[in-house]
Amino acid sequence: MMQASPENTPPEGLPSRIHHAKTTSALADAPESRHPNQAPLKAREKLSYGSGAIPFTLAYAALANLAFPIFNITLGLSATLIGIALAIGRLWDAFTDPVMGMISDNARTRWGRRRPFILLGGLLCGLTFPLFWFLPTGWGEPAQFAWIVLCILLFYSATTVYSVPWLSLGYELNPDPLERTRLQAWRTYLAAGASLALPWIYRGAQADGFGDTIVGMRWLGLACGLAFILFAWPVFLGCRERVDATTLARLKTPLIQGLRETCANRAFLILVGGIVTTMLCAPMLVGSLDIYINNYHIFDGDTRRGAAYAATFGTIFFLLQLIFVPLALRLTARFGKITVIRASL
């Protein structure tokens, strides 16, 4: 009979099953026994993934920030029509996102399930975003509205191809919850950099060197298109999915079945509801109106001063993120995500 070693003998008074559980847990936490998928992410991997936040931020904030200042204030297109066009885009987005999720989940390529679409989506975003600002200024309002709607459908389709796989990849780079939180901190830092630049685009388009706001916006739109393409590449080159063979061997999931399983997840629905109401609706409602308050209430129609005022607040927001992201990371590591979320709300 094998003799029990002293370290494997439960201390007096401690039930053997509890001792066994603690021993197993300690072995699982030991670095040499950790599964390769749980190895901490390198700084290079975090930076590569985080760089993808720049196209993501541009995709979901640039048009929202620029549509009313350019199409309404500069060109005089009806604000109602602009709102309808943006609403059409969001409805289209709600349809294409689940479809793209199914396509990406079921894809099997030599580069993984996510990265080929991230690279393709970045390229398509870079090609379609500048089209908005080449709107023919001599057209009538119905034709201009049709141009904007067409560009929105093309651009939001491209952002879906990029954003859905990119967001999914962030949860597949490491299964450890704390490591994922650190990864999202890097993402937030890079996204903050894009958020810093966004409010200054409208003011930059008004620079004297361009001679005309629309001309300036066209050049800056091309620059943003280049950023979509350039910052998608590090994600493709520097990240690797850490998905186990069981997941990859699983049969492909049809769209309807996937939607049914998702909608049956109560915790997921609560989380998404919180994100929509606290992180999306409130900032977007304010962001759509503040440019008018700045321009016409505070600065009596001086659009340059109004744009600079709004951009200054964007810079302050960026600086605050630099302060509070490390604080949130430390609090999450100590108290857990749920506690920090509740306190924040």
Phi and psi in degrees as GROMACS dihedral restraints (atoms count N, CA, C in turn):
[ dihedral_restraints ]
;  ai    aj    ak    al  type     phi  dphi    fc
    3     4     5     6     1   -71.7    20    10
    4     5     6     7     1   132.7    20    10
    6     7     8     9     1   -84.8    20    10
    7     8     9    10     1   133.6    20    10
    9    10    11    12     1   -69.4    20    10
   10    11    12    13     1   133.2    20    10
   12    13    14    15     1   -76.4    20    10
   13    14    15    16     1   154.4    20    10
   15    16    17    18     1   -57.4    20    10
   16    17    18    19     1   -38.9    20    10
   18    19    20    21     1   -71.4    20    10
   19    20    21    22     1   -19.2    20    10
   21    22    23    24     1   -95.5    20    10
   22    23    24    25     1    -0.3    20    10
   24    25    26    27     1   -89.7    20    10
   25    26    27    28     1   124.2    20    10
   27    28    29    30     1   -64.3    20    10
   28    29    30    31     1   139.6    20    10
   30    31    32    33     1   -59.5    20    10
   31    32    33    34     1   156.8    20    10
   33    34    35    36     1   -61.1    20    10
   34    35    36    37     1   131.7    20    10
   36    37    38    39     1    88.3    20    10
   37    38    39    40     1    -7.2    20    10
   39    40    41    42     1  -100.5    20    10
   40    41    42    43     1   119.6    20    10
   42    43    44    45     1   -55.8    20    10
   43    44    45    46     1   143.4    20    10
   45    46    47    48     1   -63.0    20    10
   46    47    48    49     1   -35.6    20    10
   48    49    50    51     1   -66.5    20    10
   49    50    51    52     1   -35.3    20    10
   51    52    53    54     1   -70.2    20    10
   52    53    54    55     1   -42.1    20    10
   54    55    56    57     1   -60.0    20    10
   55    56    57    58     1   -42.1    20    10
   57    58    59    60     1   -63.4    20    10
   58    59    60    61     1   -41.3    20    10
   60    61    62    63     1   -64.2    20    10
   61    62    63    64     1   -41.7    20    10
   63    64    65    66     1   -67.1    20    10
   64    65    66    67     1   -40.0    20    10
   66    67    68    69     1   -63.4    20    10
   67    68    69    70     1   -43.8    20    10
   69    70    71    72     1   -62.6    20    10
   70    71    72    73     1   -41.5    20    10
   72    73    74    75     1   -64.2    20    10
   73    74    75    76     1   -41.1    20    10
   75    76    77    78     1   -64.3    20    10
   76    77    78    79     1   -40.3    20    10
   78    79    80    81     1   -65.6    20    10
   79    80    81    82     1   -39.0    20    10
   81    82    83    84     1   -65.3    20    10
   82    83    84    85     1   -32.1    20    10
   84    85    86    87     1   -83.3    20    10
   85    86    87    88     1   -12.7    20    10
   87    88    89    90     1   -65.8    20    10
   88    89    90    91     1   136.8    20    10
   90    91    92    93     1   -58.1    20    10
   91    92    93    94     1   -36.9    20    10
   93    94    95    96     1   -73.0    20    10
   94    95    96    97     1   -18.7    20    10
   96    97    98    99     1  -102.3    20    10
   97    98    99   100     1     0.2    20    10
   99   100   101   102     1   -69.8    20    10
  100   101   102   103     1   139.3    20    10
  102   103   104   105     1   -64.0    20    10
  103   104   105   106     1   142.4    20    10
  105   106   107   108     1   -53.7    20    10
  106   107   108   109     1   -32.3    20    10
  108   109   110   111     1   -65.9    20    10
  109   110   111   112     1   -20.7    20    10
  111   112   113   114     1   -96.2    20    10
  112   113   114   115     1     1.7    20    10
  114   115   116   117     1   -62.7    20    10
  115   116   117   118     1   139.0    20    10
  117   118   119   120     1   -56.2    20    10
  118   119   120   121     1   143.0    20    10
  120   121   122   123     1   -71.7    20    10
  121   122   123   124     1   141.5    20    10
  123   124   125   126     1   -76.2    20    10
  124   125   126   127     1   157.5    20    10
  126   127   128   129     1   -58.9    20    10
  127   128   129   130     1   -34.9    20    10
  129   130   131   132     1   -63.7    20    10
  130   131   132   133     1   -39.6    20    10
  132   133   134   135     1   -68.1    20    10
  133   134   135   136     1   -41.0    20    10
  135   136   137   138     1   -64.7    20    10
  136   137   138   139     1   -40.8    20    10
  138   139   140   141     1   -67.7    20    10
  139   140   141   142     1   -38.3    20    10
  141   142   143   144     1   -63.6    20    10
  142   143   144   145     1   -47.0    20    10
  144   145   146   147     1   -66.9    20    10
  145   146   147   148     1   -42.5    20    10
  147   148   149   150     1   -61.4    20    10
  148   149   150   151     1   -30.9    20    10
  150   151   152   153     1   -62.3    20    10
  151   152   153   154     1   -25.0    20    10
  153   154   155   156     1   -68.6    20    10
  154   155   156   157     1   -14.1    20    10
  156   157   158   159     1   -70.0    20    10
  157   158   159   160     1   -21.7    20    10
  159   160   161   162     1   -68.7    20    10
  160   161   162   163     1   -52.6    20    10
  162   163   164   165     1   -60.5    20    10
  163   164   165   166     1   -37.2    20    10
  165   166   167   168     1   -63.0    20    10
  166   167   168   169     1   -44.8    20    10
  168   169   170   171     1   -65.7    20    10
  169   170   171   172     1   -42.2    20    10
  171   172   173   174     1   -61.9    20    10
  172   173   174   175     1   -39.9    20    10
  174   175   176   177     1   -63.4    20    10
  175   176   177   178     1   -39.3    20    10
  177   178   179   180     1  -102.0    20    10
  178   179   180   181     1    -4.3    20    10
  180   181   182   183     1  -125.3    20    10
  181   182   183   184     1   -28.8    20    10
  183   184   185   186     1   -62.2    20    10
  184   185   186   187     1   -50.6    20    10
  186   187   188   189     1   -65.4    20    10
  187   188   189   190     1   -40.8    20    10
  189   190   191   192     1   -62.0    20    10
  190   191   192   193     1   -36.5    20    10
  192   193   194   195     1   -78.0    20    10
  193   194   195   196     1   -26.0    20    10
  195   196   197   198     1  -106.6    20    10
  196   197   198   199     1   -18.7    20    10
  198   199   200   201     1   -59.8    20    10
  199   200   201   202     1   -50.8    20    10
  201   202   203   204     1   -71.3    20    10
  202   203   204   205     1   -43.9    20    10
  204   205   206   207     1   -60.4    20    10
  205   206   207   208     1   -37.8    20    10
  207   208   209   210     1   -86.2    20    10
  208   209   210   211     1   -53.1    20    10
  210   211   212   213     1   -76.0    20    10
  211   212   213   214     1   -35.9    20    10
  213   214   215   216     1   -93.0    20    10
  214   215   216   217     1   -58.9    20    10
  216   217   218   219     1   -68.4    20    10
  217   218   219   220     1   -41.1    20    10
  219   220   221   222     1   -85.5    20    10
  220   221   222   223     1   -47.2    20    10
  222   223   224   225     1   -96.6    20    10
  223   224   225   226     1   -15.1    20    10
  225   226   227   228     1    82.6    20    10
  226   227   228   229     1    12.7    20    10
  228   229   230   231     1   -69.1    20    10
  229   230   231   232     1   144.6    20    10
  231   232   233   234     1   -54.8    20    10
  232   233   234   235     1   130.3    20    10
  234   235   236   237     1   -63.0    20    10
  235   236   237   238     1   -32.4    20    10
  237   238   239   240     1   -63.1    20    10
  238   239   240   241     1   -45.4    20    10
  240   241   242   243     1   -63.7    20    10
  241   242   243   244     1   -38.6    20    10
  243   244   245   246     1   -63.1    20    10
  244   245   246   247     1   -43.6    20    10
  246   247   248   249     1   -61.6    20    10
  247   248   249   250     1   -40.2    20    10
  249   250   251   252     1   -64.0    20    10
  250   251   252   253     1   -42.9    20    10
  252   253   254   255     1   -61.8    20    10
  253   254   255   256     1   -43.7    20    10
  255   256   257   258     1   -65.4    20    10
  256   257   258   259     1   -37.3    20    10
  258   259   260   261     1   -64.9    20    10
  259   260   261   262     1   -40.3    20    10
  261   262   263   264     1   -59.0    20    10
  262   263   264   265     1   -42.1    20    10
  264   265   266   267     1   -62.1    20    10
  265   266   267   268     1   -41.3    20    10
  267   268   269   270     1   -69.4    20    10
  268   269   270   271     1   -36.7    20    10
  270   271   272   273     1   -64.8    20    10
  271   272   273   274     1   -40.5    20    10
  273   274   275   276     1   -63.5    20    10
  274   275   276   277     1   -40.1    20    10
  276   277   278   279     1   -61.7    20    10
  277   278   279   280     1   -40.3    20    10
  279   280   281   282     1   -64.2    20    10
  280   281   282   283     1   -27.4    20    10
  282   283   284   285     1   -81.8    20    10
  283   284   285   286     1   -42.8    20    10
  285   286   287   288     1   -77.2    20    10
  286   287   288   289     1   -27.6    20    10
  288   289   290   291     1   -60.4    20    10
  289   290   291   292     1   -50.4    20    10
  291   292   293   294     1   -62.1    20    10
  292   293   294   295     1   -36.2    20    10
  294   295   296   297     1   -63.2    20    10
  295   296   297   298     1   -44.6    20    10
  297   298   299   300     1   -65.4    20    10
  298   299   300   301     1   -36.6    20    10
  300   301   302   303     1   -60.7    20    10
  301   302   303   304     1   -42.6    20    10
  303   304   305   306     1   -64.3    20    10
  304   305   306   307     1   -43.7    20    10
  306   307   308   309     1   -61.8    20    10
  307   308   309   310     1   -45.4    20    10
  309   310   311   312     1   -68.0    20    10
  310   311   312   313     1   -42.7    20    10
  312   313   314   315     1   -58.9    20    10
  313   314   315   316     1   -38.4    20    10
  315   316   317   318     1   -92.9    20    10
  316   317   318   319     1    -1.3    20    10
  318   319   320   321     1   -75.1    20    10
  319   320   321   322     1   146.1    20    10
  321   322   323   324     1  -137.6    20    10
  322   323   324   325     1   103.5    20    10
  324   325   326   327     1  -129.7    20    10
  325   326   327   328     1   168.5    20    10
  327   328   329   330     1   -67.6    20    10
  328   329   330   331     1   -17.7    20    10
  330   331   332   333     1  -101.8    20    10
  331   332   333   334     1     8.4    20    10
  333   334   335   336     1    98.1    20    10
  334   335   336   337     1  -173.6    20    10
  336   337   338   339     1   -89.9    20    10
  337   338   339   340     1   -21.1    20    10
  339   340   341   342     1  -109.2    20    10
  340   341   342   343     1   -44.7    20    10
  342   343   344   345     1   -63.6    20    10
  343   344   345   346     1   -37.3    20    10
  345   346   347   348     1   -61.1    20    10
  346   347   348   349     1   -38.2    20    10
  348   349   350   351     1   -71.6    20    10
  349   350   351   352     1   -33.7    20    10
  351   352   353   354     1   -62.1    20    10
  352   353   354   355     1   -44.7    20    10
  354   355   356   357     1   -66.4    20    10
  355   356   357   358     1   -44.8    20    10
  357   358   359   360     1   -63.7    20    10
  358   359   360   361     1   -43.8    20    10
  360   361   362   363     1   -63.7    20    10
  361   362   363   364     1   -39.9    20    10
  363   364   365   366     1   -61.2    20    10
  364   365   366   367     1   -40.8    20    10
  366   367   368   369     1   -64.8    20    10
  367   368   369   370     1   -45.2    20    10
  369   370   371   372     1   -65.5    20    10
  370   371   372   373     1   -38.8    20    10
  372   373   374   375     1   -62.3    20    10
  373   374   375   376     1   -42.1    20    10
  375   376   377   378     1   -63.9    20    10
  376   377   378   379     1   -29.8    20    10
  378   379   380   381     1   -84.0    20    10
  379   380   381   382     1   -31.5    20    10
  381   382   383   384     1   -92.7    20    10
  382   383   384   385     1   -28.1    20    10
  384   385   386   387     1   -62.3    20    10
  385   386   387   388     1   -42.8    20    10
  387   388   389   390     1   -64.6    20    10
  388   389   390   391     1   -19.3    20    10
  390   391   392   393     1   -60.8    20    10
  391   392   393   394     1   -32.6    20    10
  393   394   395   396     1   -54.1    20    10
  394   395   396   397     1   -42.5    20    10
  396   397   398   399     1   -87.5    20    10
  397   398   399   400     1    -2.9    20    10
  399   400   401   402     1   -98.4    20    10
  400   401   402   403     1    22.8    20    10
  402   403   404   405     1   -56.0    20    10
  403   404   405   406     1   124.4    20    10
  405   406   407   408     1   -62.5    20    10
  406   407   408   409     1   114.2    20    10
  408   409   410   411     1   -71.5    20    10
  409   410   411   412     1   -17.0    20    10
  411   412   413   414     1   -86.0    20    10
  412   413   414   415     1    -5.7    20    10
  414   415   416   417     1   -74.7    20    10
  415   416   417   418     1   160.6    20    10
  417   418   419   420     1   -75.2    20    10
  418   419   420   421     1   168.5    20    10
  420   421   422   423     1   -61.6    20    10
  421   422   423   424     1   -42.1    20    10
  423   424   425   426     1   -61.3    20    10
  424   425   426   427     1   -40.7    20    10
  426   427   428   429     1   -67.7    20    10
  427   428   429   430     1   -39.1    20    10
  429   430   431   432     1   -65.1    20    10
  430   431   432   433     1   -39.4    20    10
  432   433   434   435     1   -61.3    20    10
  433   434   435   436     1   -43.7    20    10
  435   436   437   438     1   -62.6    20    10
  436   437   438   439     1   -39.3    20    10
  438   439   440   441     1   -61.3    20    10
  439   440   441   442     1   -46.2    20    10
  441   442   443   444     1   -63.9    20    10
  442   443   444   445     1   -42.8    20    10
  444   445   446   447     1   -62.6    20    10
  445   446   447   448     1   -44.0    20    10
  447   448   449   450     1   -61.3    20    10
  448   449   450   451     1   -44.8    20    10
  450   451   452   453     1   -63.4    20    10
  451   452   453   454     1   -38.4    20    10
  453   454   455   456     1   -63.5    20    10
  454   455   456   457     1   -43.9    20    10
  456   457   458   459     1   -62.7    20    10
  457   458   459   460     1   -41.6    20    10
  459   460   461   462     1   -67.4    20    10
  460   461   462   463     1   -46.2    20    10
  462   463   464   465     1   -68.6    20    10
  463   464   465   466     1   -43.8    20    10
  465   466   467   468     1   -69.5    20    10
  466   467   468   469     1   -28.5    20    10
  468   469   470   471     1   -64.6    20    10
  469   470   471   472     1   -41.4    20    10
  471   472   473   474     1   -65.8    20    10
  472   473   474   475     1   -41.7    20    10
  474   475   476   477     1   -65.3    20    10
  475   476   477   478     1   -32.1    20    10
  477   478   479   480     1   -64.5    20    10
  478   479   480   481     1   -44.5    20    10
  480   481   482   483     1   -59.4    20    10
  481   482   483   484     1   -33.8    20    10
  483   484   485   486     1   -84.1    20    10
  484   485   486   487     1   -52.5    20    10
  486   487   488   489     1   -72.9    20    10
  487   488   489   490     1   -40.0    20    10
  489   490   491   492     1   -63.1    20    10
  490   491   492   493     1   -49.6    20    10
  492   493   494   495     1   -64.6    20    10
  493   494   495   496     1   -35.6    20    10
  495   496   497   498     1   -65.9    20    10
  496   497   498   499     1   -45.4    20    10
  498   499   500   501     1   -62.7    20    10
  499   500   501   502     1   -40.8    20    10
  501   502   503   504     1   -63.9    20    10
  502   503   504   505     1   -38.9    20    10
  504   505   506   507     1   -60.7    20    10
  505   506   507   508     1   -34.3    20    10
  507   508   509   510     1   -61.9    20    10
  508   509   510   511     1   -26.5    20    10
  510   511   512   513     1   -91.6    20    10
  511   512   513   514     1    -5.2    20    10
  513   514   515   516     1  -110.2    20    10
  514   515   516   517     1    -1.6    20    10
  516   517   518   519     1   -77.2    20    10
  517   518   519   520     1   -24.7    20    10
  519   520   521   522     1  -161.4    20    10
  520   521   522   523     1   136.0    20    10
  522   523   524   525     1   -82.1    20    10
  523   524   525   526     1   -11.4    20    10
  525   526   527   528     1   -75.4    20    10
  526   527   528   529     1   123.7    20    10
  528   529   530   531     1   -58.7    20    10
  529   530   531   532     1   -42.0    20    10
  531   532   533   534     1   -67.7    20    10
  532   533   534   535     1   -37.4    20    10
  534   535   536   537     1   -66.7    20    10
  535   536   537   538     1   -35.7    20    10
  537   538   539   540     1   -64.4    20    10
  538   539   540   541     1   -39.5    20    10
  540   541   542   543     1   -62.5    20    10
  541   542   543   544     1   -42.6    20    10
  543   544   545   546     1   -61.6    20    10
  544   545   546   547     1   -40.1    20    10
  546   547   548   549     1   -61.5    20    10
  547   548   549   550     1   -43.1    20    10
  549   550   551   552     1   -66.9    20    10
  550   551   552   553     1   -27.2    20    10
  552   553   554   555     1   -65.0    20    10
  553   554   555   556     1   -43.1    20    10
  555   556   557   558     1   -61.7    20    10
  556   557   558   559     1   -41.7    20    10
  558   559   560   561     1   -59.5    20    10
  559   560   561   562     1   -42.7    20    10
  561   562   563   564     1   -64.6    20    10
  562   563   564   565     1   -39.5    20    10
  564   565   566   567     1   -60.0    20    10
  565   566   567   568     1   -47.2    20    10
  567   568   569   570     1   -68.3    20    10
  568   569   570   571     1   -38.1    20    10
  570   571   572   573     1   -64.1    20    10
  571   572   573   574     1   -35.3    20    10
  573   574   575   576     1   -62.7    20    10
  574   575   576   577     1   -34.9    20    10
  576   577   578   579     1   -62.3    20    10
  577   578   579   580     1   -42.1    20    10
  579   580   581   582     1   -67.5    20    10
  580   581   582   583     1   -38.5    20    10
  582   583   584   585     1   -64.0    20    10
  583   584   585   586     1   -30.0    20    10
  585   586   587   588     1   -66.4    20    10
  586   587   588   589     1   -39.1    20    10
  588   589   590   591     1   -78.1    20    10
  589   590   591   592     1   -32.2    20    10
  591   592   593   594     1   -55.9    20    10
  592   593   594   595     1   -49.5    20    10
  594   595   596   597     1   -64.3    20    10
  595   596   597   598     1   -19.8    20    10
  597   598   599   600     1   -87.4    20    10
  598   599   600   601     1    -7.4    20    10
  600   601   602   603     1   -65.6    20    10
  601   602   603   604     1   -46.5    20    10
  603   604   605   606     1   -62.2    20    10
  604   605   606   607     1   -43.8    20    10
  606   607   608   609     1   -65.7    20    10
  607   608   609   610     1   -39.1    20    10
  609   610   611   612     1   -64.8    20    10
  610   611   612   613     1   -34.8    20    10
  612   613   614   615     1   -65.8    20    10
  613   614   615   616     1   -20.1    20    10
  615   616   617   618     1   -88.6    20    10
  616   617   618   619     1     2.5    20    10
  618   619   620   621     1   -60.1    20    10
  619   620   621   622     1   145.7    20    10
  621   622   623   624     1   -61.1    20    10
  622   623   624   625     1   -29.6    20    10
  624   625   626   627     1   -62.2    20    10
  625   626   627   628     1   -26.0    20    10
  627   628   629   630     1   -83.2    20    10
  628   629   630   631     1   -25.2    20    10
  630   631   632   633     1    80.9    20    10
  631   632   633   634     1   -25.3    20    10
  633   634   635   636     1  -154.4    20    10
  634   635   636   637     1   139.9    20    10
  636   637   638   639     1   -61.8    20    10
  637   638   639   640     1   -39.4    20    10
  639   640   641   642     1   -67.0    20    10
  640   641   642   643     1   -41.3    20    10
  642   643   644   645     1   -61.5    20    10
  643   644   645   646     1   -44.8    20    10
  645   646   647   648     1   -61.2    20    10
  646   647   648   649     1   -39.8    20    10
  648   649   650   651     1   -67.3    20    10
  649   650   651   652     1   -33.9    20    10
  651   652   653   654     1   -64.6    20    10
  652   653   654   655     1   -43.0    20    10
  654   655   656   657     1   -66.3    20    10
  655   656   657   658     1   -43.4    20    10
  657   658   659   660     1   -69.5    20    10
  658   659   660   661     1   -30.8    20    10
  660   661   662   663     1   -64.3    20    10
  661   662   663   664     1   -38.9    20    10
  663   664   665   666     1   -65.3    20    10
  664   665   666   667     1   -38.1    20    10
  666   667   668   669     1   -64.1    20    10
  667   668   669   670     1   -41.6    20    10
  669   670   671   672     1   -64.1    20    10
  670   671   672   673     1   -39.5    20    10
  672   673   674   675     1   -60.4    20    10
  673   674   675   676     1   -39.3    20    10
  675   676   677   678     1   -65.2    20    10
  676   677   678   679     1   -37.1    20    10
  678   679   680   681     1   -64.3    20    10
  679   680   681   682     1   -38.4    20    10
  681   682   683   684     1   -54.1    20    10
  682   683   684   685     1   -46.7    20    10
  684   685   686   687     1   -72.5    20    10
  685   686   687   688     1   -46.2    20    10
  687   688   689   690     1   -64.8    20    10
  688   689   690   691     1   -42.3    20    10
  690   691   692   693     1   -85.4    20    10
  691   692   693   694     1    -4.2    20    10
  693   694   695   696     1   -80.7    20    10
  694   695   696   697     1   -26.3    20    10
  696   697   698   699     1   -63.9    20    10
  697   698   699   700     1   -44.6    20    10
  699   700   701   702     1   -59.1    20    10
  700   701   702   703     1   -33.7    20    10
  702   703   704   705     1   -64.1    20    10
  703   704   705   706     1   -44.2    20    10
  705   706   707   708     1   -65.9    20    10
  706   707   708   709     1   -40.6    20    10
  708   709   710   711     1   -85.4    20    10
  709   710   711   712     1   -31.5    20    10
  711   712   713   714     1  -104.6    20    10
  712   713   714   715     1    -3.9    20    10
  714   715   716   717     1  -115.9    20    10
  715   716   717   718     1   148.5    20    10
  717   718   719   720     1  -133.2    20    10
  718   719   720   721     1   130.3    20    10
  720   721   722   723     1   -66.7    20    10
  721   722   723   724     1   138.3    20    10
  723   724   725   726     1  -112.7    20    10
  724   725   726   727     1    76.1    20    10
  726   727   728   729     1  -113.4    20    10
  727   728   729   730     1   132.1    20    10
  729   730   731   732     1   -72.4    20    10
  730   731   732   733     1   160.8    20    10
  732   733   734   735     1   -63.5    20    10
  733   734   735   736     1   -29.6    20    10
  735   736   737   738     1   -62.6    20    10
  736   737   738   739     1   -41.6    20    10
  738   739   740   741     1   -64.4    20    10
  739   740   741   742     1   -44.3    20    10
  741   742   743   744     1   -68.6    20    10
  742   743   744   745     1   -29.2    20    10
  744   745   746   747     1   -82.8    20    10
  745   746   747   748     1    -9.8    20    10
  747   748   749   750     1   -66.4    20    10
  748   749   750   751     1   147.3    20    10
  750   751   752   753     1   -63.3    20    10
  751   752   753   754     1   150.7    20    10
  753   754   755   756     1   -65.4    20    10
  754   755   756   757     1   140.8    20    10
  756   757   758   759     1   -97.6    20    10
  757   758   759   760     1   122.7    20    10
  759   760   761   762     1   -63.5    20    10
  760   761   762   763     1   157.7    20    10
  762   763   764   765     1   -60.3    20    10
  763   764   765   766     1   -48.4    20    10
  765   766   767   768     1   -62.9    20    10
  766   767   768   769     1   -41.3    20    10
  768   769   770   771     1   -64.0    20    10
  769   770   771   772     1   -41.4    20    10
  771   772   773   774     1   -62.9    20    10
  772   773   774   775     1   -41.4    20    10
  774   775   776   777     1   -65.3    20    10
  775   776   777   778     1   -39.4    20    10
  777   778   779   780     1   -64.3    20    10
  778   779   780   781     1   -43.8    20    10
  780   781   782   783     1   -65.9    20    10
  781   782   783   784     1   -38.3    20    10
  783   784   785   786     1   -66.1    20    10
  784   785   786   787     1   -46.1    20    10
  786   787   788   789     1   -69.2    20    10
  787   788   789   790     1   -17.3    20    10
  789   790   791   792     1   -84.4    20    10
  790   791   792   793     1    -7.5    20    10
  792   793   794   795     1   -89.5    20    10
  793   794   795   796     1    99.6    20    10
  795   796   797   798     1   -63.5    20    10
  796   797   798   799     1   -43.0    20    10
  798   799   800   801     1   -61.5    20    10
  799   800   801   802     1   -39.3    20    10
  801   802   803   804     1   -64.4    20    10
  802   803   804   805     1   -41.9    20    10
  804   805   806   807     1   -64.4    20    10
  805   806   807   808     1   -39.1    20    10
  807   808   809   810     1   -64.2    20    10
  808   809   810   811     1   -43.0    20    10
  810   811   812   813     1   -62.7    20    10
  811   812   813   814     1   -45.9    20    10
  813   814   815   816     1   -64.1    20    10
  814   815   816   817     1   -40.3    20    10
  816   817   818   819     1   -60.7    20    10
  817   818   819   820     1   -40.1    20    10
  819   820   821   822     1   -65.6    20    10
  820   821   822   823     1   -39.3    20    10
  822   823   824   825     1   -65.1    20    10
  823   824   825   826     1   -44.1    20    10
  825   826   827   828     1   -63.2    20    10
  826   827   828   829     1   -45.7    20    10
  828   829   830   831     1   -77.7    20    10
  829   830   831   832     1   -36.8    20    10
  831   832   833   834     1   -97.8    20    10
  832   833   834   835     1   -32.7    20    10
  834   835   836   837     1  -102.9    20    10
  835   836   837   838     1   -20.2    20    10
  837   838   839   840     1  -111.8    20    10
  838   839   840   841     1   -57.6    20    10
  840   841   842   843     1   -60.9    20    10
  841   842   843   844     1   -52.4    20    10
  843   844   845   846     1   -61.5    20    10
  844   845   846   847     1   -51.9    20    10
  846   847   848   849     1   -62.2    20    10
  847   848   849   850     1   -37.1    20    10
  849   850   851   852     1   -70.2    20    10
  850   851   852   853     1   -36.4    20    10
  852   853   854   855     1   -63.3    20    10
  853   854   855   856     1   -44.0    20    10
  855   856   857   858     1   -67.7    20    10
  856   857   858   859     1   -42.9    20    10
  858   859   860   861     1   -63.7    20    10
  859   860   861   862     1   -27.4    20    10
  861   862   863   864     1   -78.0    20    10
  862   863   864   865     1   -21.3    20    10
  864   865   866   867     1  -106.2    20    10
  865   866   867   868     1   -23.8    20    10
  867   868   869   870     1   -65.5    20    10
  868   869   870   871     1   -29.0    20    10
  870   871   872   873     1   -64.0    20    10
  871   872   873   874     1   -34.1    20    10
  873   874   875   876     1   -72.2    20    10
  874   875   876   877     1   -39.9    20    10
  876   877   878   879     1   -63.1    20    10
  877   878   879   880     1   -44.7    20    10
  879   880   881   882     1   -62.6    20    10
  880   881   882   883     1   -49.4    20    10
  882   883   884   885     1   -68.3    20    10
  883   884   885   886     1   -47.2    20    10
  885   886   887   888     1  -106.1    20    10
  886   887   888   889     1   -20.0    20    10
  888   889   890   891     1   -99.2    20    10
  889   890   891   892     1   -43.0    20    10
  891   892   893   894     1   -87.7    20    10
  892   893   894   895     1   -41.0    20    10
  894   895   896   897     1  -115.0    20    10
  895   896   897   898     1    16.6    20    10
  897   898   899   900     1    52.2    20    10
  898   899   900   901     1    44.1    20    10
  900   901   902   903     1    89.4    20    10
  901   902   903   904     1     0.9    20    10
  903   904   905   906     1   -81.4    20    10
  904   905   906   907     1    97.1    20    10
  906   907   908   909     1   -69.2    20    10
  907   908   909   910     1   -28.6    20    10
  909   910   911   912     1   -67.9    20    10
  910   911   912   913     1   -46.2    20    10
  912   913   914   915     1   -67.5    20    10
  913   914   915   916     1   -37.3    20    10
  915   916   917   918     1   -63.3    20    10
  916   917   918   919     1   -41.8    20    10
  918   919   920   921     1   -67.1    20    10
  919   920   921   922     1   -40.4    20    10
  921   922   923   924     1   -65.6    20    10
  922   923   924   925     1   -37.0    20    10
  924   925   926   927     1   -62.5    20    10
  925   926   927   928     1   -46.9    20    10
  927   928   929   930     1   -64.1    20    10
  928   929   930   931     1   -40.1    20    10
  930   931   932   933     1   -66.4    20    10
  931   932   933   934     1   -33.4    20    10
  933   934   935   936     1   -62.8    20    10
  934   935   936   937     1   -40.9    20    10
  936   937   938   939     1   -64.8    20    10
  937   938   939   940     1   -34.1    20    10
  939   940   941   942     1   -62.2    20    10
  940   941   942   943     1   -38.3    20    10
  942   943   944   945     1   -66.5    20    10
  943   944   945   946     1   -41.3    20    10
  945   946   947   948     1   -62.6    20    10
  946   947   948   949     1   -41.0    20    10
  948   949   950   951     1   -59.5    20    10
  949   950   951   952     1   -41.0    20    10
  951   952   953   954     1   -61.5    20    10
  952   953   954   955     1   -45.4    20    10
  954   955   956   957     1   -64.9    20    10
  955   956   957   958     1   -37.9    20    10
  957   958   959   960     1   -64.9    20    10
  958   959   960   961     1   -35.7    20    10
  960   961   962   963     1   -63.8    20    10
  961   962   963   964     1   -39.2    20    10
  963   964   965   966     1   -60.2    20    10
  964   965   966   967     1   -31.4    20    10
  966   967   968   969     1   -80.2    20    10
  967   968   969   970     1   -44.3    20    10
  969   970   971   972     1   -89.7    20    10
  970   971   972   973     1   -20.1    20    10
  972   973   974   975     1   -63.0    20    10
  973   974   975   976     1   -48.6    20    10
  975   976   977   978     1   -61.5    20    10
  976   977   978   979     1   -36.3    20    10
  978   979   980   981     1   -63.4    20    10
  979   980   981   982     1   -44.9    20    10
  981   982   983   984     1   -62.9    20    10
  982   983   984   985     1   -37.2    20    10
  984   985   986   987     1   -64.3    20    10
  985   986   987   988     1   -43.7    20    10
  987   988   989   990     1   -66.7    20    10
  988   989   990   991     1   -41.6    20    10
  990   991   992   993     1   -65.4    20    10
  991   992   993   994     1   -38.4    20    10
  993   994   995   996     1   -65.0    20    10
  994   995   996   997     1   -42.0    20    10
  996   997   998   999     1   -64.0    20    10
  997   998   999  1000     1   -31.4    20    10
  999  1000  1001  1002     1   -88.3    20    10
 1000  1001  1002  1003     1   -42.2    20    10
 1002  1003  1004  1005     1  -109.6    20    10
 1003  1004  1005  1006     1   -12.7    20    10
 1005  1006  1007  1008     1    95.7    20    10
 1006  1007  1008  1009     1   155.9    20    10
 1008  1009  1010  1011     1   -67.0    20    10
 1009  1010  1011  1012     1   -42.9    20    10
 1011  1012  1013  1014     1   -60.8    20    10
 1012  1013  1014  1015     1   -43.9    20    10
 1014  1015  1016  1017     1   -62.4    20    10
 1015  1016  1017  1018     1   -43.0    20    10
 1017  1018  1019  1020     1   -68.0    20    10
 1018  1019  1020  1021     1   -39.2    20    10
 1020  1021  1022  1023     1   -62.8    20    10
 1021  1022  1023  1024     1   -45.3    20    10
 1023  1024  1025  1026     1   -61.4    20    10
 1024  1025  1026  1027     1   -44.2    20    10
 1026  1027  1028  1029     1   -63.6    20    10
 1027  1028  1029  1030     1   -38.8    20    10
 1029  1030  1031  1032     1   -64.8    20    10
 1030  1031  1032  1033     1   -43.5    20    10
